[in-house]
């Protein structure tokens, strides 16, 4: 069942039960009040009747207190009572009727048999046709004689009034049900409108409209649910975008890796086939072997970098306190030959300091940064290494005055196989893995790094290492 109909039928059911119980209680309360009042009036009238009868009987001489005189005396008593519409009767001790103020079809009542000295009064109700009679009876003893006095009061009006109330109440209920049906239908529609909008937005989002957002209005639970949905949708959209980008990067990685393998393999196969099938001169053999050697070294470099990236993410690292100056000097020594061949100057300005890390991986990271800086500049360029030691971290900066990087390229240079100048990178044996490997290594060391670059002016790479004193829980 839809939420709309749940609200609708719930409202109707609650209204019918509440109004039905309240109306029935009100009518029943009014009836009980009228009924109790009638009982009190009937008892009072019977008491007055008994008192008047006993007073008149006591004023008579004993010789006149015969059953023949009772009707005459009783008629005089009844005339003096205000409620002459009631029926009054007098019986002797043997239940013989001695007097009746007016004839009535109500006879043979069962009130008289229960009267005794221990229970001098009693009453009962009689339903006769459309009438309801209240019968009160009392026992009166005078001069050794026992008389039973009975008074009958017509209380049909009380029941007729109650029936009229019930009839009017049923009519009101029917009208109110019709009115409430329309009102509750409108209210249920208003309450579920926001739910329907949220449901429609959810379906749009499910069908691929990742920009679909729920309307956030009001301060009720539905508004909170809409806010939660929007937060969830934003998170899912970001995740979807991230997964899409990751899939694209994976696809680019596969394509780039295949291309990087294909180019040297094609050269190796081509020159090897030439040596195998053709009679070559000594110079041609040397040239072909040189091409095969250089392309083989390129494949070796590619496989080494790929292996470093895989191992860097899986091996268990054990960090040790490392001297920064020793790390930099080792990386500089490794890159000396390539810099000298390109006539690139190097200046170092380091403060003493110690950092926590894996020596081999950090040397590899710094070496790749230096090699990347060298490739980015023409002959005669300069690389500057600067280090500052602070209380809880060590800041290392590698600057060059090379060609620089466009702002839109900076966010992608750490992607595997991504190369800004592919022809230059391949000419120098690069495969676009250096900075990707650096990013992986620095991430493993919880080191932060940033790249600042301006086209034509050079690039600055700053790395923030944790000092030796910083404990593991602060990393």
C-alpha positions as CSV (number, residue, x, y, z in Angstrom):
1,X,0.0,0.0,0.0
2,X,1.3,3.4,-0.9
3,X,2.3,5.9,1.8
4,X,-0.5,8.2,0.6
5,X,-3.2,5.6,1.3
6,X,-1.7,4.7,4.6
7,X,-1.9,8.3,5.8
8,X,-5.4,8.6,4.3
9,X,-6.9,5.5,5.9
10,X,-5.1,6.1,9.2
11,X,-6.5,9.6,9.5
12,X,-10.0,8.3,8.6
13,X,-9.8,5.4,11.1
14,X,-8.5,7.6,13.9
15,X,-11.2,10.1,13.3
16,X,-14.0,7.5,13.2
17,X,-12.8,5.8,16.3
18,X,-12.1,9.0,18.3
19,X,-15.3,10.8,17.2
20,X,-17.4,7.6,17.6
21,X,-16.2,6.9,21.1
22,X,-16.5,10.5,22.2
23,X,-20.0,10.9,20.7
24,X,-21.2,7.6,22.2
25,X,-19.7,8.6,25.6
26,X,-21.4,12.0,25.5
27,X,-24.8,10.6,24.7
28,X,-24.5,7.8,27.2
29,X,-23.3,10.3,29.9
30,X,-26.4,12.5,29.2
31,X,-28.7,9.5,29.3
32,X,-27.2,8.3,32.6
33,X,-27.6,11.7,34.1
34,X,-31.2,11.9,33.0
35,X,-31.8,8.3,34.2
36,X,-30.3,9.0,37.7
37,X,-32.4,12.2,38.0
38,X,-35.5,10.2,37.1
39,X,-34.6,7.5,39.7
40,X,-34.2,10.2,42.4
41,X,-37.4,11.9,41.4
42,X,-39.3,8.6,41.5
43,X,-37.9,7.8,44.9
44,X,-38.8,11.2,46.2
45,X,-42.3,11.0,44.8
46,X,-42.8,7.6,46.4
47,X,-41.5,8.9,49.7
48,X,-43.9,11.8,49.6
49,X,-46.7,9.5,48.7
50,X,-45.9,7.3,51.7
51,X,-45.5,10.2,54.1
52,X,-48.9,11.7,53.0
53,X,-50.6,8.3,53.3
54,X,-49.2,7.6,56.7
55,X,-50.1,11.1,58.0
56,X,-53.7,10.8,56.7
57,X,-54.0,7.3,58.0
58,X,-52.7,8.2,61.5
59,X,-55.3,11.0,61.7
60,X,-58.2,8.5,61.3
61,X,-59.8,6.7,64.1
62,X,-58.8,3.0,64.4
63,X,-62.4,1.9,63.8
64,X,-62.4,3.8,60.5
65,X,-59.1,2.3,59.3
66,X,-60.8,-0.3,57.2
67,X,-60.0,-1.5,53.6
68,X,-63.2,0.2,52.4
69,X,-61.9,3.6,53.7
70,X,-58.4,3.2,52.2
71,X,-59.5,4.2,48.6
72,X,-61.3,7.3,49.8
73,X,-58.3,8.4,51.9
74,X,-55.8,7.5,49.1
75,X,-57.7,9.5,46.5
76,X,-57.5,12.6,48.7
77,X,-53.8,12.0,49.2
78,X,-53.2,11.7,45.4
79,X,-55.0,14.9,44.7
80,X,-52.6,16.8,46.9
81,X,-49.6,15.4,45.1
82,X,-48.1,17.6,42.4
83,X,-47.3,14.7,40.0
84,X,-50.8,13.7,39.2
85,X,-49.7,12.1,35.9
86,X,-48.1,9.3,37.9
87,X,-50.0,6.2,38.8
88,X,-50.4,5.3,42.5
89,X,-51.5,2.0,43.9
90,X,-52.1,0.6,47.4
91,X,-52.0,-3.1,48.3
92,X,-52.7,-4.9,51.5
93,X,-50.2,-7.4,53.0
94,X,-51.6,-10.1,50.8
95,X,-50.9,-8.1,47.7
96,X,-54.6,-7.4,47.1
97,X,-55.1,-4.1,45.2
98,X,-57.0,-1.7,47.4
99,X,-56.6,1.5,45.4
100,X,-55.4,2.6,41.9
101,X,-55.3,6.3,40.9
102,X,-55.8,5.4,37.2
103,X,-56.0,2.2,35.3
104,X,-52.8,1.0,33.5
105,X,-51.7,-2.0,31.6
106,X,-48.7,-2.4,33.8
107,X,-49.6,-5.1,36.3
108,X,-48.2,-8.0,38.1
109,X,-45.0,-6.2,38.9
110,X,-42.3,-8.1,40.7
111,X,-41.4,-5.3,43.1
112,X,-43.9,-6.2,45.7
113,X,-42.7,-9.7,46.5
114,X,-39.2,-8.4,47.5
115,X,-40.6,-6.0,50.1
116,X,-40.1,-6.9,53.7
117,X,-39.3,-5.4,57.1
118,X,-35.6,-5.8,56.2
119,X,-36.1,-4.3,52.7
120,X,-38.9,-1.8,52.9
121,X,-38.3,-0.2,49.5
122,X,-37.4,-1.3,46.0
123,X,-37.8,-0.4,42.3
124,X,-37.7,-1.8,38.8
125,X,-38.2,-0.9,35.2
126,X,-40.8,-2.1,32.8
127,X,-40.9,-1.9,29.1
128,X,-44.3,-2.0,27.6
129,X,-44.6,-1.3,23.9
130,X,-43.0,2.0,23.3
131,X,-43.3,3.1,27.0
132,X,-40.9,2.6,29.8
133,X,-42.2,2.8,33.4
134,X,-40.2,3.3,36.6
135,X,-42.0,1.4,39.4
136,X,-41.2,2.3,43.0
137,X,-42.8,0.5,46.0
138,X,-42.4,0.8,49.7
139,X,-43.8,-1.0,52.8
140,X,-45.8,1.0,55.4
141,X,-47.0,-0.4,58.8
142,X,-49.6,1.5,60.8
143,X,-51.6,0.2,63.8
144,X,-50.6,-3.4,63.2
145,X,-51.7,-3.2,59.5
146,X,-49.2,-3.5,56.6
147,X,-49.8,-1.6,53.3
148,X,-47.7,-1.7,50.1
149,X,-47.6,1.6,48.3
150,X,-46.6,1.6,44.6
151,X,-46.0,4.6,42.3
152,X,-45.4,4.3,38.5
153,X,-43.6,7.1,36.6
154,X,-43.5,7.1,32.8
155,X,-39.8,7.8,31.8
156,X,-40.2,7.0,28.1
157,X,-39.1,10.6,27.3
158,X,-35.6,9.8,28.6
159,X,-35.2,6.9,26.1
160,X,-36.8,8.8,23.3
161,X,-34.4,11.7,23.9
162,X,-31.5,9.3,23.8
163,X,-32.7,7.7,20.6
164,X,-33.1,11.2,19.1
165,X,-29.5,12.0,20.0
166,X,-28.3,8.8,18.5
167,X,-30.2,9.4,15.3
168,X,-28.8,13.0,15.1
169,X,-25.4,11.7,15.9
170,X,-25.5,9.1,13.0
171,X,-26.5,11.9,10.6
172,X,-23.7,14.1,11.8
173,X,-21.2,11.2,11.5
174,X,-22.3,10.6,7.9
175,X,-21.8,14.3,7.0
176,X,-18.5,14.5,8.9
177,X,-17.2,11.3,7.2
178,X,-18.0,12.9,3.8
179,X,-16.3,16.2,4.8
180,X,-13.3,14.4,6.4
181,X,-12.9,12.2,3.3
182,X,-12.2,15.3,1.2
183,X,-10.1,17.1,3.9
184,X,-8.0,14.1,4.7
185,X,-7.5,13.4,1.0
186,X,-6.1,17.0,0.5
187,X,-4.0,16.7,3.7
188,X,-2.5,13.4,2.7
189,X,-1.7,14.8,-0.7
190,X,0.1,17.8,0.9
191,X,2.0,15.5,3.3
192,X,3.2,13.1,0.5
193,X,3.9,15.7,-2.1
194,X,7.5,16.1,-0.9
195,X,7.9,12.3,-0.7
196,X,6.7,12.0,-4.3
197,X,9.1,14.7,-5.4
198,X,12.0,12.9,-3.6
199,X,10.9,9.6,-5.2
200,X,10.9,11.2,-8.6
201,X,14.3,12.6,-8.1
202,X,15.6,9.2,-6.9
203,X,14.3,7.6,-10.1
204,X,16.0,10.2,-12.2
205,X,19.2,9.6,-10.3
206,X,18.8,5.9,-10.7
207,X,18.3,6.3,-14.5
208,X,21.6,8.0,-14.9
209,X,20.9,11.7,-14.2
210,X,23.6,12.2,-11.6
211,X,22.9,15.9,-11.4
212,X,19.4,15.3,-10.1
213,X,19.0,16.8,-6.6
214,X,16.0,16.9,-4.2
215,X,14.3,20.1,-3.2
216,X,15.4,21.1,0.3
217,X,12.5,23.1,1.8
218,X,11.1,23.2,5.3
219,X,12.5,21.8,8.5
220,X,10.7,18.5,8.9
221,X,11.9,15.0,8.6
222,X,11.3,14.9,4.8
223,X,13.5,18.0,4.4
224,X,16.2,16.3,6.4
225,X,15.8,13.2,4.3
226,X,16.2,15.4,1.2
227,X,19.4,16.8,2.5
228,X,20.7,13.4,3.3
229,X,19.8,12.2,-0.2
230,X,21.6,15.2,-1.7
231,X,24.7,14.5,0.3
232,X,24.5,10.9,-0.7
233,X,24.0,11.8,-4.4
234,X,26.9,14.2,-4.3
235,X,29.1,11.5,-2.7
236,X,28.0,8.9,-5.3
237,X,28.5,11.4,-8.1
238,X,32.0,12.1,-6.9
239,X,32.7,8.4,-6.5
240,X,31.3,7.7,-10.0
241,X,33.4,10.5,-11.5
242,X,36.4,9.2,-9.6
243,X,35.7,5.6,-10.8
244,X,35.2,6.9,-14.4
245,X,38.5,8.8,-14.2
246,X,40.2,5.8,-12.7
247,X,38.9,3.6,-15.5
248,X,40.0,6.1,-18.0
249,X,43.5,6.3,-16.4
250,X,43.6,2.5,-16.4
251,X,42.7,2.5,-20.0
252,X,45.3,5.1,-20.8
253,X,47.9,3.2,-18.7
254,X,47.2,0.0,-20.7
255,X,47.4,1.8,-24.0
256,X,50.5,3.8,-23.1
257,X,52.2,0.6,-21.7
258,X,51.4,-1.3,-24.9
259,X,52.7,1.6,-27.0
260,X,55.9,1.9,-24.9
261,X,56.5,-1.8,-25.4
262,X,55.6,-1.8,-29.1
263,X,58.1,0.9,-30.1
264,X,61.4,-0.6,-28.9
265,X,60.2,-4.1,-29.8
266,X,59.4,-3.0,-33.3
267,X,63.0,-1.6,-33.6
268,X,64.6,-4.7,-32.1
269,X,62.6,-7.1,-34.4
270,X,63.3,-4.9,-37.4
271,X,67.1,-4.7,-36.9
272,X,67.4,-8.3,-35.8
273,X,65.5,-9.4,-39.0
274,X,67.8,-7.2,-41.1
275,X,70.9,-8.9,-39.5
276,X,69.3,-12.3,-40.0
277,X,68.2,-12.0,-43.6
278,X,70.7,-9.5,-45.2
279,X,74.4,-9.4,-45.9
280,X,75.3,-6.3,-44.0
281,X,78.5,-4.4,-43.9
282,X,80.5,-4.1,-40.6
283,X,79.2,-0.6,-40.1
284,X,75.6,-1.6,-40.7
285,X,76.0,-4.5,-38.2
286,X,77.5,-2.1,-35.6
287,X,74.6,0.4,-36.2
288,X,72.0,-2.3,-36.0
289,X,73.5,-3.8,-32.8
290,X,73.6,-0.3,-31.3
291,X,69.9,0.3,-32.0
292,X,69.1,-3.1,-30.6
293,X,71.2,-2.4,-27.5
294,X,69.7,1.0,-26.8
295,X,66.1,-0.2,-27.3
296,X,66.9,-3.2,-25.1
297,X,68.2,-0.7,-22.4
298,X,65.0,1.2,-22.8
299,X,62.9,-1.9,-22.2
300,X,65.1,-2.7,-19.2
301,X,64.6,0.8,-17.8
302,X,60.8,0.5,-18.4
303,X,60.6,-2.9,-16.7
304,X,62.7,-1.6,-13.8
305,X,60.5,1.4,-13.2
306,X,57.3,-0.8,-13.4
307,X,58.8,-3.2,-10.9
308,X,59.7,-0.4,-8.6
309,X,56.2,1.0,-8.7
310,X,54.7,-2.5,-7.9
311,X,57.2,-3.3,-5.2
312,X,56.9,0.2,-3.6
313,X,53.2,-0.4,-3.0
314,X,53.4,-3.9,-1.6
315,X,56.6,-4.4,0.3
316,X,56.7,-3.9,4.1
317,X,58.7,-0.9,4.9
318,X,60.9,-0.4,7.9
319,X,61.7,3.2,8.4
320,X,65.0,4.4,9.9
321,X,66.5,7.7,10.8
322,X,68.2,9.0,7.7
323,X,70.6,11.9,7.2
324,X,69.2,14.2,4.5
325,X,72.6,15.3,3.3
326,X,73.7,11.7,2.7
327,X,70.5,11.0,0.7
328,X,70.9,14.0,-1.5
329,X,74.6,13.4,-2.2
330,X,73.9,9.8,-3.2
331,X,71.1,10.9,-5.6
332,X,73.5,13.6,-7.0
333,X,76.2,11.0,-7.5
334,X,73.8,8.7,-9.5
335,X,72.8,11.5,-11.8
336,X,76.3,13.1,-12.3
337,X,77.0,11.5,-15.7
338,X,73.7,12.5,-17.3
339,X,74.0,16.1,-16.1
340,X,77.6,16.5,-17.2
341,X,76.7,15.2,-20.7
342,X,74.0,17.8,-20.9
343,X,76.2,20.5,-19.3
344,X,73.6,21.2,-16.5
345,X,75.0,22.9,-13.4
346,X,74.0,21.9,-9.9
347,X,74.0,23.9,-6.6
348,X,73.2,22.6,-3.2
349,X,72.3,24.5,-0.1
350,X,71.3,22.1,2.7
351,X,70.8,22.4,6.4
352,X,71.7,19.3,8.5
353,X,68.7,17.2,9.4
354,X,67.4,13.7,9.8
355,X,64.1,12.2,8.5
356,X,62.4,8.8,8.9
357,X,62.1,6.6,5.9
358,X,63.4,3.9,3.6
359,X,66.8,4.9,2.2
360,X,66.5,3.0,-1.1
361,X,63.1,4.3,-2.0
362,X,63.9,7.9,-1.0
363,X,67.1,7.9,-3.1
364,X,65.0,6.6,-6.0
365,X,62.5,9.4,-5.6
366,X,65.1,12.2,-5.4
367,X,66.9,10.7,-8.4
368,X,63.8,10.7,-10.5
369,X,63.1,14.3,-9.6
370,X,66.6,15.3,-10.5
371,X,66.4,13.4,-13.8
372,X,63.0,15.0,-14.6
373,X,64.5,18.4,-13.9
374,X,67.4,17.7,-16.2
375,X,65.2,16.6,-19.1
376,X,63.1,19.8,-18.8
377,X,66.0,22.2,-19.6
378,X,68.4,22.8,-22.5
379,X,72.2,22.5,-22.3
380,X,73.6,25.0,-19.9
381,X,70.7,25.0,-17.4
382,X,70.9,24.9,-13.7
383,X,69.3,22.8,-10.9
384,X,69.2,24.2,-7.3
385,X,68.6,22.0,-4.3
386,X,67.7,23.7,-1.0
387,X,66.9,22.1,2.4
388,X,65.6,23.7,5.6
389,X,65.3,21.9,9.0
390,X,62.3,22.9,11.2
391,X,61.2,21.7,14.6
392,X,58.9,18.9,13.4
393,X,59.6,18.6,9.6
394,X,62.3,19.0,7.0
395,X,61.5,21.0,3.8
396,X,63.3,20.1,0.6
397,X,63.0,22.1,-2.6
398,X,64.4,21.2,-6.1
399,X,64.3,24.1,-8.6
400,X,65.2,24.3,-12.2
401,X,65.1,27.0,-14.9
402,X,63.8,24.7,-17.6
403,X,60.8,24.9,-19.9
404,X,58.2,24.8,-17.1
405,X,54.8,23.1,-17.1
406,X,51.4,24.4,-18.1
407,X,49.0,24.7,-15.2
408,X,46.6,22.2,-16.8
409,X,49.4,19.6,-17.1
410,X,50.5,19.8,-13.4
411,X,47.6,17.6,-12.1
412,X,48.5,14.8,-14.6
413,X,52.2,14.6,-14.6
414,X,52.1,12.0,-11.7
415,X,50.0,9.7,-13.9
416,X,51.9,6.6,-15.2
417,X,53.2,7.0,-18.8
418,X,52.0,10.6,-19.0
419,X,54.6,12.7,-20.8
420,X,54.3,16.4,-21.7
421,X,56.8,16.2,-24.5
422,X,56.7,12.6,-25.7
423,X,59.3,12.9,-28.4
424,X,61.9,14.4,-26.1
425,X,61.1,11.9,-23.3
426,X,61.5,8.9,-25.6
427,X,64.6,10.4,-27.2
428,X,66.1,10.5,-23.7
429,X,64.9,7.1,-22.7
430,X,62.0,8.2,-20.5
431,X,58.7,6.4,-20.2
432,X,56.6,8.8,-18.1
433,X,57.0,6.7,-14.9
434,X,59.4,8.8,-12.9
435,X,57.1,11.2,-11.2
436,X,54.4,8.5,-10.8
437,X,57.0,6.5,-8.9
438,X,57.9,9.5,-6.8
439,X,54.3,10.1,-5.9
440,X,53.9,6.5,-4.8
441,X,57.1,6.6,-2.7
442,X,56.3,9.9,-1.0
443,X,52.8,8.8,-0.2
444,X,54.2,5.7,1.5
445,X,56.4,8.1,3.6
446,X,53.4,10.4,4.5
447,X,55.4,13.2,2.9
448,X,53.6,16.1,1.2
449,X,54.8,17.5,-2.0
450,X,53.8,20.3,-4.3
451,X,54.8,21.4,-7.8
452,X,55.0,25.1,-8.7
453,X,55.8,25.9,-12.3
454,X,55.6,28.7,-14.9
455,X,56.1,28.0,-18.6
456,X,59.4,29.3,-19.8
457,X,60.7,30.1,-16.3
458,X,61.2,26.7,-14.6
459,X,59.7,24.4,-12.0
460,X,59.9,24.2,-8.2
461,X,59.1,21.0,-6.4
462,X,58.9,21.2,-2.6
463,X,58.7,18.1,-0.3
464,X,57.8,18.2,3.4
465,X,59.3,15.3,5.3
466,X,58.6,14.4,8.9
467,X,61.6,14.8,11.2
468,X,63.2,12.0,13.1
469,X,61.6,13.3,16.4
470,X,58.0,13.0,15.1
471,X,56.4,9.8,16.5
472,X,54.4,7.3,14.4
473,X,51.1,8.4,15.9
474,X,51.6,11.9,14.6
475,X,52.2,10.9,11.1
